[in-house]
Amino acid sequence: MSENENRRSYIGQAWLVILLAVLFGAALALVHTTLGPKIAENKRNETYQVIPVLVPGAVQEQTRELVVTGRNGKENRVYQVFTADGVYRGWVVPAAGQGFADRIELLIGLDEGLETITGLYVLGQKETPGLGDYIKGEDFRGRFAGRPTSTPVTIVKGEPRTESEVLALTGATISSESVARIVNGTIENLREVLQNRSAASAASVSPTVSGRGDGDHQ
């Protein structure tokens, strides 16, 4: 084969690769556009299902969805939760950030005064199977429950010595630290605005809005 023929062959192959890349990208965009709303709705439903686990005493039927602006200037959807008879119990806060392998999505349960983490749930993750993906297990998630929010959660490899220390997963320190970083950053970002909301709700007998609405704004 001559040099010119080789060159034409390479150019043809290059264009084929470009075309396939464009088609693949378009297909991914179509899938995301089509399935995106359904995936979001499924995650929202899953959030409601775990509310009673994340904040003891709360029921999903008396949940108030709010859209608040954090310290970083971005809007965040949060869930203010109440007991069956309308007594304010705390918050369920979605959080997300980079893990070892990919994005980690969490739900953080917080008490009425945002003083204590009441629960943690992993809504989505793609960490290393058999290692990092153990962050979704009840054993690891349970290590965050009861930790104070006044001091950032710290991941340690040995026996925890303070209330703010959490034992890392064996062989998955980075995934463990990623979860702690996401939790700490989210609480710090939303602390002030949620505390203001909490103060307004502390004396309330029942939530102003209940059920799955489109959310209030602040």
Backbone as numpy.savetxt, mean C-alpha at the origin, in Angstrom:
# Nx Ny Nz CAx CAy CAz Cx Cy Cz
27.06 -14.32 -49.15 26.21 -13.13 -49.15 27.10 -11.89 -49.15
26.77 -10.90 -50.01 27.58 -9.70 -50.12 27.37 -8.78 -48.93
28.27 -7.78 -48.84 28.18 -6.81 -47.75 26.87 -6.03 -47.79
26.45 -5.65 -49.01 25.19 -4.91 -49.15 23.99 -5.76 -48.72
24.03 -7.03 -49.09 22.94 -7.92 -48.71 22.90 -8.10 -47.19
24.09 -8.22 -46.58 24.16 -8.33 -45.11 23.57 -7.09 -44.45
23.94 -5.93 -45.03 23.45 -4.68 -44.45 21.93 -4.61 -44.54
21.37 -4.98 -45.72 19.91 -4.97 -45.88 19.24 -5.94 -44.93
19.88 -7.09 -44.71 19.33 -8.08 -43.80 19.27 -7.55 -42.37
20.37 -6.90 -41.96 20.41 -6.33 -40.60 19.38 -5.23 -40.42
19.24 -4.38 -41.45 18.25 -3.31 -41.37 16.84 -3.88 -41.28
16.57 -4.91 -42.09 15.26 -5.54 -42.05 14.96 -6.15 -40.69
15.96 -6.79 -40.10 15.79 -7.38 -38.77 15.56 -6.30 -37.71
16.30 -5.20 -37.86 16.15 -4.10 -36.90 14.74 -3.52 -36.95
14.24 -3.32 -38.15 12.88 -2.79 -38.28 11.85 -3.78 -37.74
12.10 -5.06 -37.92 11.19 -6.07 -37.40 11.15 -6.01 -35.88
12.32 -5.86 -35.26 12.39 -5.75 -33.80 11.64 -4.52 -33.32
11.85 -3.39 -34.03 11.15 -2.15 -33.65 9.65 -2.32 -33.78
9.20 -2.93 -34.87 7.77 -3.14 -35.08 7.17 -4.02 -34.00
7.88 -5.10 -33.68 7.39 -5.99 -32.62 7.32 -5.28 -31.28
8.33 -4.44 -30.99 8.34 -3.69 -29.74 7.16 -2.74 -29.66
6.88 -2.06 -30.78 5.74 -1.13 -30.81 4.43 -1.88 -30.61
4.28 -3.00 -31.31 3.05 -3.79 -31.17 2.89 -4.32 -29.75
4.01 -4.78 -29.17 3.96 -5.31 -27.80 3.59 -4.21 -26.82
4.18 -3.03 -27.02 3.87 -1.90 -26.14 2.41 -1.49 -26.25
1.90 -1.47 -27.48 0.50 -1.12 -27.70 -0.43 -2.13 -27.05
-0.04 -3.41 -27.13 -0.85 -4.47 -26.52 -0.88 -4.31 -24.99
0.27 -4.00 -24.41 0.33 -3.79 -22.96 -0.52 -2.60 -22.54
-0.44 -1.53 -23.32 -1.23 -0.34 -23.01 -2.72 -0.64 -23.08
-3.12 -1.44 -24.08 -4.53 -1.81 -24.23 -5.00 -2.65 -23.04
-4.16 -3.60 -22.64 -4.50 -4.45 -21.50 -4.64 -3.61 -20.24
-3.70 -2.67 -20.04 -3.74 -1.83 -18.85 -4.99 -0.96 -18.85
-5.31 -0.39 -20.02 -6.49 0.46 -20.12 -7.76 -0.33 -19.87
-7.80 -1.57 -20.38 -8.99 -2.40 -20.25 -9.15 -2.97 -18.84
-8.04 -3.47 -18.30 -8.12 -4.15 -17.01 -7.84 -3.25 -15.81
-7.25 -2.07 -16.06 -6.89 -1.18 -14.97 -8.02 -0.87 -14.00
-9.17 -0.42 -14.50 -10.28 -0.12 -13.60 -10.77 -1.34 -12.82
-10.76 -2.51 -13.47 -11.19 -3.74 -12.79 -10.22 -4.12 -11.68
-8.91 -3.98 -11.95 -7.90 -4.28 -10.94 -8.04 -3.34 -9.76
-8.28 -2.05 -10.05 -8.44 -1.06 -8.98 -9.66 -1.38 -8.13
-10.73 -1.77 -8.78 -11.95 -2.11 -8.03 -11.75 -3.34 -7.16
-11.02 -4.34 -7.68 -10.74 -5.54 -6.90 -9.92 -5.21 -5.66
-8.95 -4.31 -5.81 -8.12 -3.91 -4.67 -8.94 -3.13 -3.65
-9.86 -2.33 -4.15 -10.75 -1.58 -3.25 -11.64 -2.53 -2.47
-12.18 -3.55 -3.14 -13.00 -4.54 -2.45 -12.18 -5.31 -1.42
-10.95 -5.65 -1.77 -10.08 -6.37 -0.85 -9.77 -5.52 0.37
-9.62 -4.22 0.15 -9.37 -3.29 1.26 -10.52 -3.33 2.25
-11.73 -3.27 1.74 -12.90 -3.29 2.62 -12.98 -4.61 3.40
-12.61 -5.69 2.77 -12.70 -7.00 3.42 -11.77 -7.13 4.62
-10.61 -6.47 4.56 -9.63 -6.63 5.63 -9.69 -5.51 6.68
-10.59 -4.57 6.53 -10.72 -3.48 7.50 -10.90 -4.00 8.93
-11.79 -4.98 9.17 -11.96 -5.46 10.55 -10.70 -6.12 11.12
-9.83 -6.62 10.25 -8.58 -7.24 10.69 -7.54 -6.17 11.02
-7.51 -5.14 10.22 -6.49 -4.10 10.38 -6.78 -3.17 11.55
-8.04 -2.92 11.82 -8.42 -2.06 12.95 -9.49 -2.79 13.76
-9.10 -3.41 14.87 -10.05 -4.17 15.69 -11.27 -3.35 16.08
-12.43 -3.93 15.89 -13.68 -3.26 16.23 -14.33 -2.53 15.08
-13.58 -2.26 14.03 -14.13 -1.54 12.88 -14.90 -2.50 11.98
-15.88 -1.96 11.29 -16.66 -2.76 10.33 -16.61 -2.05 8.98
-16.62 -2.83 7.92 -16.49 -2.23 6.59 -17.70 -1.41 6.20
-18.88 -1.74 6.75 -20.11 -1.05 6.36 -20.12 0.42 6.80
-19.36 0.74 7.85 -19.35 2.10 8.37 -18.07 2.84 8.00
-17.53 2.50 6.85 -16.27 3.11 6.43 -16.50 4.38 5.63
-15.66 5.35 5.88 -15.75 6.64 5.19 -14.51 6.82 4.32
-14.68 6.93 3.03 -13.55 7.15 2.13 -13.28 8.65 2.00
-12.01 9.00 2.13 -11.61 10.39 2.02 -10.43 10.51 1.07
-10.33 11.64 0.43 -9.15 11.96 -0.37 -8.47 13.14 0.32
-7.27 12.92 0.83 -6.56 13.95 1.58 -5.23 14.26 0.89
-4.70 15.42 1.19 -3.42 15.84 0.62 -2.33 15.74 1.68
-1.29 14.96 1.38 -0.21 14.77 2.33 0.79 15.91 2.29
1.84 15.78 3.09 2.88 16.80 3.15 3.60 16.97 1.82
3.59 15.89 1.02 4.28 15.96 -0.27 3.44 16.63 -1.36
2.25 17.09 -0.98 1.40 17.80 -1.92 0.55 16.91 -2.82
0.65 15.60 -2.64 -0.10 14.67 -3.47 -1.36 14.19 -2.76
-2.40 13.89 -3.57 -3.65 13.39 -3.00 -3.54 11.90 -2.70
-4.16 11.48 -1.61 -4.15 10.08 -1.18 -5.55 9.68 -0.75
-6.00 8.52 -1.22 -7.28 8.00 -0.76 -7.05 7.21 0.52
-7.80 7.54 1.57 -7.68 6.86 2.86 -9.06 6.44 3.33
-9.09 5.58 4.33 -10.35 5.03 4.83 -10.45 5.28 6.33
-11.42 6.10 6.72 -11.68 6.35 8.13 -12.70 5.30 8.58
-12.39 4.60 9.67 -13.21 3.43 10.03 -13.89 3.61 11.38
-15.04 2.96 11.51 -15.89 3.10 12.68 -16.44 1.73 13.10
-16.95 1.67 14.31 -17.60 0.46 14.78 -19.00 0.38 14.17
-19.69 -0.72 14.43 -21.03 -0.91 13.87 -22.01 0.16 14.34
-21.79 0.68 15.55 -22.69 1.71 16.06 -22.14 3.12 15.86
-21.14 3.25 14.99 -20.70 4.58 14.58 -19.61 5.22 15.41
-18.94 4.45 16.26 -17.86 5.02 17.06 -16.56 5.01 16.26
-15.92 6.14 16.21 -14.68 6.28 15.44 -13.59 5.39 16.01
-12.90 4.61 15.12 -11.90 3.66 15.58 -10.50 3.90 15.02
-10.38 4.60 13.89 -9.05 4.82 13.34 -9.05 4.91 11.83
-7.93 4.43 11.24 -7.72 4.59 9.81 -7.16 3.33 9.16
-7.49 3.15 7.89 -6.80 2.19 7.04 -6.22 3.01 5.88
-4.91 2.97 5.77 -4.20 3.84 4.83 -3.45 3.02 3.77
-3.79 3.16 2.50 -3.02 2.51 1.44 -1.63 3.14 1.35
-0.63 2.31 1.05 0.75 2.80 0.92 1.45 1.96 -0.14
2.43 2.54 -0.79 3.16 1.81 -1.84 4.56 2.37 -1.99
5.46 1.51 -2.46 6.83 1.93 -2.70 7.62 0.79 -3.32
8.86 1.06 -3.64 9.72 0.08 -4.28 10.23 -0.96 -3.29
10.12 -2.22 -3.67 10.69 -3.30 -2.87 11.99 -3.76 -3.48
12.40 -4.98 -3.15 13.63 -5.53 -3.70 13.47 -5.84 -5.19
12.33 -6.43 -5.56 12.11 -6.85 -6.94 11.18 -5.92 -7.71
10.19 -5.38 -7.03 9.17 -4.60 -7.73 8.40 -3.78 -6.70
7.34 -3.18 -7.13 6.51 -2.33 -6.30 5.78 -3.16 -5.23
5.74 -2.64 -4.02 5.01 -3.27 -2.91 3.85 -2.36 -2.54
2.65 -2.93 -2.43 1.46 -2.18 -2.02 0.98 -2.70 -0.67
0.75 -1.77 0.24 0.37 -2.13 1.61 -0.92 -1.43 2.03
-1.52 -1.96 3.09 -2.59 -1.30 3.81 -2.13 -1.22 5.26
-2.15 -0.02 5.83 -1.70 0.19 7.19 -2.89 0.53 8.07
-3.08 -0.20 9.15 -4.11 0.12 10.12 -3.54 1.00 11.21
-4.27 2.07 11.57 -3.82 3.00 12.60 -4.96 3.27 13.59
-4.60 3.49 14.85 -5.62 3.75 15.88 -6.16 5.17 15.77
-7.07 5.52 16.69 -7.78 6.79 16.61 -6.86 8.01 16.60
-5.81 7.96 17.41 -4.92 9.11 17.52 -3.69 9.01 16.67
-3.63 8.02 15.80 -2.45 7.76 14.96 -1.20 7.56 15.80
-1.39 6.94 16.96 -0.26 6.70 17.86 0.29 5.29 17.72
-0.52 4.37 17.18 -0.13 2.97 17.13 -0.53 2.34 15.81
0.35 1.50 15.28 0.01 0.68 14.11 -0.81 -0.49 14.60
-2.03 -0.62 14.11 -2.91 -1.69 14.58 -2.88 -2.92 13.68
-2.36 -2.78 12.47 -2.30 -3.92 11.56 -1.61 -3.56 10.27
-1.20 -4.59 9.55 -0.54 -4.40 8.26 -0.99 -5.50 7.31
-1.24 -5.12 6.06 -1.69 -6.08 5.05 -0.96 -5.79 3.75
-0.54 -6.84 3.06 0.15 -6.68 1.78 -0.87 -6.85 0.65
-1.16 -5.76 -0.03 -2.16 -5.77 -1.08 -1.58 -6.24 -2.41
-0.29 -6.05 -2.58 0.36 -6.49 -3.82 1.87 -6.50 -3.67
2.51 -7.51 -4.25 3.97 -7.61 -4.20 4.45 -8.63 -5.22
5.72 -8.48 -5.63 6.35 -9.43 -6.55 7.76 -9.73 -6.07
7.91 -9.87 -4.76 9.22 -10.15 -4.19 9.66 -11.59 -4.49
10.90 -11.91 -4.22 11.47 -13.21 -4.55 10.68 -14.34 -3.90
10.16 -15.29 -4.68 9.41 -16.42 -4.11 10.26 -17.21 -3.11
9.66 -17.55 -1.98 10.36 -18.33 -0.98 11.26 -17.51 -0.08
11.37 -16.23 -0.35 12.19 -15.33 0.50 11.42 -14.04 0.77
11.58 -13.09 -0.14 10.94 -11.80 0.05 9.43 -11.84 0.05
8.85 -12.79 -0.65 7.38 -12.83 -0.70 6.76 -13.24 0.62
7.59 -13.63 1.59 7.07 -13.93 2.92 6.60 -12.68 3.65
6.82 -11.50 3.06 6.29 -10.29 3.68 4.77 -10.32 3.75
4.15 -11.12 2.88 2.68 -11.19 2.88 2.16 -12.13 3.95
3.05 -12.88 4.61 2.62 -13.82 5.63 2.19 -13.15 6.92
1.27 -13.77 7.62 0.74 -13.21 8.86 1.82 -13.04 9.91
2.81 -13.96 9.92 3.87 -13.88 10.92 4.64 -12.57 10.80
5.06 -12.23 9.59 5.83 -11.00 9.41 4.95 -9.78 9.60
3.77 -9.78 9.02 2.88 -8.61 9.14 2.52 -8.34 10.60
2.38 -9.43 11.36 2.03 -9.27 12.76 3.10 -8.60 13.59
4.33 -8.58 13.09 5.42 -7.95 13.83 5.29 -6.43 13.87
4.45 -5.88 12.99 4.26 -4.43 12.96 3.12 -3.99 13.89
2.19 -4.86 14.17 1.04 -4.51 14.99 1.50 -4.13 16.40
0.98 -3.02 16.89 1.32 -2.56 18.23 2.53 -1.64 18.28
3.20 -1.45 17.15 4.37 -0.56 17.14 3.92 0.90 17.20
4.58 1.72 18.01 4.21 3.13 18.09 4.62 3.87 16.82
3.90 4.92 16.49 4.23 5.71 15.31 5.12 6.89 15.66
5.36 7.12 16.95 6.19 8.26 17.37 7.64 8.09 16.95
8.07 6.84 16.76 9.44 6.53 16.34 9.37 5.66 15.10
10.15 5.95 14.07 10.12 5.12 12.85 10.42 3.66 13.15
9.73 2.77 12.46 9.99 1.33 12.60 11.38 1.03 12.03
12.15 0.24 12.76 13.49 -0.13 12.34 13.58 -1.65 12.20
14.12 -2.12 11.10 14.30 -3.55 10.87 15.64 -4.00 11.47
15.62 -5.06 12.25 16.84 -5.60 12.86 16.94 -7.09 12.54
18.17 -7.59 12.53 18.40 -9.00 12.24 18.41 -9.86 13.50
18.63 -9.21 14.65 18.61 -9.93 15.92 17.33 -9.67 16.68
17.27 -10.15 17.90 16.07 -9.98 18.72 15.78 -8.50 18.95
14.55 -8.05 18.64 14.20 -6.64 18.87 14.36 -6.26 20.33
14.89 -5.08 20.57 15.13 -4.61 21.94 14.28 -3.40 22.31
13.67 -2.78 21.33 12.81 -1.64 21.60 11.47 -1.84 20.92
10.51 -1.01 21.29 9.16 -1.12 20.71 9.14 -0.84 19.21
10.09 -0.07 18.74 10.09 0.32 17.33 10.85 -0.65 16.43
11.50 -1.66 17.02 12.28 -2.60 16.23 11.45 -3.80 15.79
11.64 -4.22 14.55 10.93 -5.36 13.98 11.96 -6.33 13.41
11.80 -7.60 13.70 12.72 -8.62 13.23 12.57 -8.82 11.73
13.69 -8.80 11.01 13.68 -8.98 9.56 13.37 -10.42 9.19
12.87 -10.62 7.99 12.71 -11.96 7.45 14.09 -12.55 7.16
14.28 -13.80 7.48 15.56 -14.46 7.21 15.81 -14.51 5.70
16.95 -13.97 5.28 17.30 -13.99 3.86 16.58 -12.96 3.02
15.82 -12.08 3.65 15.06 -11.07 2.88 15.07 -9.74 3.62
16.26 -9.32 4.02 16.39 -8.07 4.77 15.93 -6.87 3.95
16.28 -6.85 2.66 15.92 -5.71 1.83 14.41 -5.59 1.69
13.72 -6.70 1.48 12.26 -6.67 1.38 11.66 -6.20 2.70
12.21 -6.68 3.81 11.73 -6.27 5.13 11.93 -4.77 5.34
13.11 -4.29 4.98 13.40 -2.86 5.13 12.53 -2.01 4.20
12.20 -2.55 3.05 11.34 -1.83 2.11 9.96 -1.61 2.71
9.43 -2.65 3.35 8.12 -2.53 3.99 8.17 -1.47 5.08
9.21 -1.52 5.91 9.34 -0.53 6.99 9.46 0.88 6.43
10.22 1.04 5.36 10.40 2.36 4.77 9.08 2.91 4.23
8.30 2.04 3.59 7.01 2.46 3.06 6.07 2.85 4.20
6.05 2.05 5.26 5.20 2.35 6.42 5.60 3.68 7.05
6.88 3.85 7.32 7.35 5.08 7.96 7.06 6.31 7.11
7.36 6.21 5.82 7.17 7.35 4.93 5.71 7.75 4.79
4.83 6.76 4.71 3.40 7.03 4.56 2.83 7.69 5.81
3.18 7.17 6.97 2.68 7.74 8.22 3.16 9.18 8.38
4.42 9.41 8.10 4.96 10.77 8.23 4.30 11.73 7.25
4.03 11.26 6.05 3.42 12.10 5.03 1.98 12.48 5.37
1.24 11.57 6.00 -0.18 11.80 6.25 -0.53 12.10 7.71
0.46 12.08 8.58 0.18 12.22 10.01 -0.64 13.48 10.33
-0.18 14.62 9.88 -0.82 15.88 10.25 -2.26 15.97 9.77
-2.48 15.65 8.49 -3.83 15.78 7.96 -4.78 14.77 8.60
-4.31 13.56 8.90 -5.18 12.57 9.54 -5.43 12.90 11.00
-4.44 13.46 11.66 -4.66 13.87 13.05 -5.70 14.97 13.13
-5.70 15.88 12.17 -6.71 16.92 12.14 -8.10 16.32 11.94
-8.19 15.35 11.06 -9.45 14.66 10.83 -9.87 13.88 12.08
-8.90 13.26 12.73 -9.19 12.47 13.92 -9.74 13.34 15.03
-9.16 14.52 15.21 -9.62 15.43 16.26 -11.07 15.84 16.02
-11.43 16.00 14.76 -12.79 16.39 14.42 -13.78 15.25 14.62
-13.27 14.00 14.56 -14.15 12.83 14.64 -14.20 12.22 16.03
-13.28 12.58 16.91 -13.17 11.92 18.20 -14.45 12.01 19.02
-15.13 13.15 18.95 -16.33 13.34 19.74 -17.60 13.00 18.97
-17.44 12.55 17.73 -18.59 12.25 16.89 -19.21 10.92 17.29
-20.52 10.87 17.30 -21.22 9.63 17.64 -21.26 8.69 16.46
-21.41 9.25 15.25 -21.48 8.43 14.05 -20.85 9.17 12.89
-20.37 8.45 11.87 -19.76 9.11 10.72 -20.78 9.89 9.91
-20.34 11.02 9.37 -21.23 11.84 8.55 -21.62 11.11 7.27
-20.66 10.38 6.73 -20.90 9.62 5.51 -20.47 8.19 5.75
-21.31 7.24 5.41 -20.93 5.84 5.56 -21.10 5.13 4.24
-20.46 3.97 4.12 -20.56 3.21 2.89 -19.49 3.60 1.90
-19.57 3.03 0.70 -18.54 3.22 -0.30 -18.88 4.36 -1.24
-18.62 5.55 -0.81 -18.87 6.71 -1.66 -17.63 7.02 -2.47
-17.70 8.12 -3.21 -16.57 8.54 -4.02 -15.53 9.26 -3.18
-15.87 9.57 -1.93 -14.87 10.15 -1.03 -15.01 11.65 -0.90
-14.77 12.13 0.32 -14.70 13.55 0.57 -13.27 14.02 0.28
-13.09 15.31 0.21 -11.76 15.87 -0.03 -11.37 16.81 1.08
-10.04 16.85 1.31 -9.49 17.85 2.21 -8.16 18.31 1.66
